Amino acid sequence: MIKPKKTKLTDTPKEILEIQYDLYRKMSPAKKFRIICDAYSFGQSLAMAGIRMQYPSANQDDVWKIWAKRHLGEELYNKVYGVKADE
């Protein structure tokens, strides 16, 4: 059997990665959770900015509904909200 070649998924030096991992190990669970929440919020903001560019006449409520439908998927969105988002 041919073994796949391992590829390096980062250009960060090993020494720096070790420092980063050590910092994460020492970080409190609350701080880790805050970082995750901030990253999620940033991603949501980027997605909503893209929706506003795609639908310039959409109001904030419409943008949120479109984002929620894309984020949850149509089936779950309809189960949760009972209506279809207008796109």
LUMROZA-993147 format. One line per field, with one value per residue: residue number from 1; residue in one letter; x, y, z of N, C-alpha, C in turn. Coordinates in nm, 3 decimals. Example, Ala and Ser with C-alpha at 12.3 -4.5 7.8 and 13.67 -1.06 7.14 Angstrom:
2
nr: 1; 2
rest: A; S
nu: 1.319; 1.285
nv: -0.569; -0.225
nw: 0.780; 0.708
cau: 1.230; 1.367
cav: -0.450; -0.106
caw: 0.780; 0.714
cu: 1.320; 1.290
cv: -0.330; 0.003
cw: 0.780; 0.787
# end
This chain:
87
nr: 1; 2; 3; 4; 5; 6; 7; 8; 9; 10; 11; 12; 13; 14; 15; 16; 17; 18; 19; 20; 21; 22; 23; 24; 25; 26; 27; 28; 29; 30; 31; 32; 33; 34; 35; 36; 37; 38; 39; 40; 41; 42; 43; 44; 45; 46; 47; 48; 49; 50; 51; 52; 53; 54; 55; 56; 57; 58; 59; 60; 61; 62; 63; 64; 65; 66; 67; 68; 69; 70; 71; 72; 73; 74; 75; 76; 77; 78; 79; 80; 81; 82; 83; 84; 85; 86; 87
rest: M; I; K; P; K; K; T; K; L; T; D; T; P; K; E; I; L; E; I; Q; Y; D; L; Y; R; K; M; S; P; A; K; K; F; R; I; I; C; D; A; Y; S; F; G; Q; S; L; A; M; A; G; I; R; M; Q; Y; P; S; A; N; Q; D; D; V; W; K; I; W; A; K; R; H; L; G; E; E; L; Y; N; K; V; Y; G; V; K; A; D; E
nu: 0.083; 0.047; 0.172; 0.034; 0.190; 0.302; 0.189; 0.284; 0.085; 0.108; 0.291; 0.422; 0.694; 0.809; 0.892; 0.757; 0.494; 0.490; 0.510; 0.269; 0.082; 0.140; 0.056; -0.220; -0.279; -0.241; -0.440; -0.750; -1.065; -1.280; -1.161; -1.080; -1.331; -1.434; -1.268; -1.348; -1.617; -1.584; -1.456; -1.659; -1.857; -1.726; -1.706; -1.979; -2.042; -1.891; -2.023; -2.278; -2.218; -2.151; -2.403; -2.545; -2.416; -2.493; -2.767; -2.857; -3.082; -3.201; -3.331; -3.211; -3.338; -3.418; -3.166; -3.065; -3.248; -3.190; -2.924; -2.960; -3.108; -2.924; -2.722; -2.839; -2.958; -3.219; -3.421; -3.396; -3.415; -3.682; -3.813; -3.747; -3.828; -4.059; -4.131; -4.035; -3.731; -3.708; -3.541
nv: -0.118; 0.223; 0.489; 0.798; 1.111; 1.314; 1.634; 1.966; 2.171; 2.425; 2.732; 2.813; 2.820; 2.531; 2.578; 2.810; 2.724; 2.545; 2.725; 2.862; 2.651; 2.592; 2.828; 2.811; 2.581; 2.677; 2.864; 2.977; 2.796; 2.973; 3.189; 3.063; 2.997; 3.254; 3.345; 3.171; 3.249; 3.515; 3.477; 3.342; 3.541; 3.734; 3.596; 3.573; 3.843; 3.900; 3.733; 3.849; 4.100; 4.031; 3.945; 4.185; 4.320; 4.165; 4.193; 4.487; 4.642; 4.522; 4.521; 4.528; 4.320; 4.151; 4.079; 3.937; 3.721; 3.596; 3.528; 3.349; 3.146; 3.049; 2.970; 2.783; 2.612; 2.531; 2.347; 2.318; 2.587; 2.642; 2.469; 2.586; 2.859; 2.851; 2.978; 3.076; 3.231; 3.525; 3.542
nw: 0.000; -0.076; 0.105; 0.202; 0.138; 0.396; 0.449; 0.522; 0.706; 0.789; 0.793; 1.006; 1.227; 1.412; 1.677; 1.746; 1.725; 1.941; 2.154; 2.118; 2.158; 2.425; 2.546; 2.494; 2.644; 2.901; 2.919; 3.051; 3.059; 3.021; 2.888; 2.650; 2.549; 2.509; 2.302; 2.098; 2.071; 1.989; 1.742; 1.604; 1.600; 1.446; 1.200; 1.143; 1.109; 0.879; 0.694; 0.696; 0.597; 0.337; 0.251; 0.266; 0.061; -0.153; -0.147; -0.158; -0.094; 0.120; 0.451; 0.797; 0.938; 0.730; 0.630; 0.850; 0.854; 0.608; 0.654; 0.872; 0.752; 0.564; 0.738; 0.914; 0.736; 0.508; 0.592; 0.878; 0.948; 0.873; 1.051; 1.295; 1.274; 1.124; 0.891; 0.557; 0.466; 0.282; -0.018
cau: 0.000; 0.121; 0.141; 0.028; 0.295; 0.257; 0.210; 0.289; -0.033; 0.136; 0.424; 0.471; 0.801; 0.771; 0.916; 0.649; 0.374; 0.500; 0.476; 0.126; 0.012; 0.160; -0.034; -0.357; -0.292; -0.247; -0.555; -0.870; -1.174; -1.360; -1.089; -1.090; -1.468; -1.447; -1.200; -1.435; -1.734; -1.540; -1.432; -1.790; -1.921; -1.656; -1.751; -2.117; -2.037; -1.845; -2.130; -2.385; -2.169; -2.167; -2.546; -2.582; -2.364; -2.573; -2.903; -2.839; -3.206; -3.251; -3.314; -3.133; -3.416; -3.407; -3.028; -3.055; -3.324; -3.114; -2.808; -3.006; -3.146; -2.800; -2.645; -2.909; -3.012; -3.362; -3.508; -3.391; -3.469; -3.828; -3.859; -3.728; -3.901; -4.189; -4.151; -3.919; -3.666; -3.716; -3.410
cav: 0.000; 0.349; 0.579; 0.937; 1.200; 1.410; 1.772; 2.064; 2.255; 2.557; 2.784; 2.860; 2.734; 2.439; 2.640; 2.907; 2.643; 2.495; 2.837; 2.884; 2.541; 2.610; 2.937; 2.757; 2.489; 2.756; 2.954; 2.928; 2.759; 3.092; 3.266; 2.988; 3.013; 3.392; 3.349; 3.103; 3.335; 3.631; 3.432; 3.314; 3.670; 3.794; 3.524; 3.612; 3.980; 3.892; 3.675; 3.947; 4.205; 3.976; 3.945; 4.325; 4.353; 4.089; 4.246; 4.621; 4.703; 4.446; 4.583; 4.445; 4.200; 4.064; 4.028; 3.835; 3.603; 3.530; 3.465; 3.236; 3.038; 2.991; 2.912; 2.666; 2.528; 2.562; 2.258; 2.355; 2.724; 2.632; 2.408; 2.681; 2.983; 2.821; 3.053; 3.078; 3.362; 3.576; 3.569
caw: 0.000; -0.085; 0.215; 0.156; 0.184; 0.494; 0.407; 0.628; 0.693; 0.843; 0.765; 1.135; 1.279; 1.518; 1.807; 1.769; 1.750; 2.078; 2.243; 2.102; 2.225; 2.568; 2.588; 2.495; 2.758; 3.024; 2.912; 3.121; 2.969; 2.990; 2.787; 2.524; 2.502; 2.460; 2.172; 2.002; 2.049; 1.909; 1.604; 1.547; 1.576; 1.333; 1.081; 1.117; 1.056; 0.740; 0.614; 0.683; 0.506; 0.203; 0.220; 0.238; -0.073; -0.249; -0.141; -0.102; -0.045; 0.234; 0.582; 0.889; 0.968; 0.612; 0.627; 0.953; 0.811; 0.501; 0.719; 0.952; 0.660; 0.510; 0.848; 0.966; 0.630; 0.491; 0.670; 1.019; 0.957; 0.868; 1.176; 1.406; 1.254; 1.065; 0.768; 0.471; 0.449; 0.143; -0.079
cu: 0.088; 0.076; 0.136; 0.142; 0.237; 0.289; 0.206; 0.173; -0.012; 0.275; 0.487; 0.580; 0.755; 0.787; 0.804; 0.518; 0.374; 0.464; 0.325; 0.045; 0.023; 0.068; -0.179; -0.379; -0.309; -0.371; -0.675; -0.977; -1.260; -1.294; -1.096; -1.230; -1.490; -1.383; -1.287; -1.556; -1.699; -1.517; -1.564; -1.860; -1.858; -1.699; -1.893; -2.122; -1.992; -1.954; -2.242; -2.344; -2.183; -2.312; -2.592; -2.532; -2.449; -2.715; -2.900; -2.967; -3.264; -3.229; -3.243; -3.205; -3.408; -3.269; -3.012; -3.128; -3.249; -2.993; -2.851; -3.043; -3.022; -2.723; -2.708; -2.947; -3.163; -3.452; -3.512; -3.447; -3.621; -3.884; -3.853; -3.820; -4.036; -4.222; -4.024; -3.863; -3.677; -3.577; -3.433
cv: 0.125; 0.440; 0.722; 1.019; 1.299; 1.550; 1.863; 2.161; 2.395; 2.601; 2.840; 2.765; 2.651; 2.502; 2.737; 2.832; 2.589; 2.604; 2.863; 2.777; 2.553; 2.720; 2.889; 2.663; 2.565; 2.846; 2.893; 2.888; 2.879; 3.176; 3.196; 3.005; 3.152; 3.407; 3.285; 3.190; 3.456; 3.592; 3.403; 3.444; 3.741; 3.729; 3.559; 3.752; 3.981; 3.837; 3.776; 4.064; 4.158; 3.975; 4.087; 4.369; 4.286; 4.144; 4.387; 4.685; 4.631; 4.523; 4.484; 4.315; 4.100; 4.000; 3.917; 3.708; 3.525; 3.459; 3.340; 3.118; 2.971; 2.916; 2.782; 2.565; 2.550; 2.477; 2.298; 2.496; 2.719; 2.568; 2.507; 2.801; 2.966; 2.898; 3.047; 3.221; 3.401; 3.605; 3.617
cw: 0.000; 0.029; 0.161; 0.215; 0.284; 0.443; 0.527; 0.608; 0.747; 0.800; 0.893; 1.185; 1.399; 1.656; 1.844; 1.797; 1.893; 2.179; 2.238; 2.176; 2.376; 2.622; 2.593; 2.612; 2.889; 3.032; 2.984; 3.019; 2.929; 2.881; 2.651; 2.464; 2.444; 2.322; 2.064; 1.969; 1.963; 1.764; 1.533; 1.510; 1.456; 1.201; 1.043; 1.057; 0.910; 0.649; 0.592; 0.594; 0.362; 0.159; 0.188; 0.102; -0.181; -0.259; -0.081; -0.047; 0.076; 0.364; 0.675; 0.923; 0.852; 0.604; 0.729; 0.912; 0.702; 0.561; 0.794; 0.863; 0.602; 0.618; 0.897; 0.859; 0.626; 0.580; 0.817; 1.040; 0.962; 0.995; 1.291; 1.393; 1.185; 0.938; 0.685; 0.464; 0.304; 0.093; -0.219
# end
